[in-house]
Amino acid sequence: MIDNFIEQLVKRQATPVTYAKKAGLIILTLLVIVVTIKFLPSAVIIAAGLMVWLDVFLFGRMNIEYEYVYFEGELDIDRIANQATRKRLFTINVKDMDVIAPTHAQEMLGYQHL
């Protein structure tokens, strides 16, 4: 018996909202460093380190990829954050599907009553 295996990795496109979140994090980091320098100069290294760590962590969480795997009639969809953490979003047997398409695609017009 021949096993079918197909794997596709798709990187999520950055949106203006993603860029705004990243800019907001950078501005927040700079603001925390300036306020810490002004009011508590002895703690500026700790505050800067914590904010930079938070920025790196959250920037990584915004780096999202989706992996689609088809194997022996099963379709698995996983969400991968920062190329490190994987979460299974969806698993379905292909025999149970009528159509797979984007929500507002032309192919979905006949299925909107469902």
Secondary structure, DSSP 8 states (H G I E B T S, - for coil): ----EEEEEEE----HHHHHHHHHHHHHHHHHHHHHHHH-GGGHHHHHHHHHHHHHHHHHHT-EEEEEEEETTEEEEEEEETTTEEEEEEEEEGGG-S----TTSGGGGGGTT-
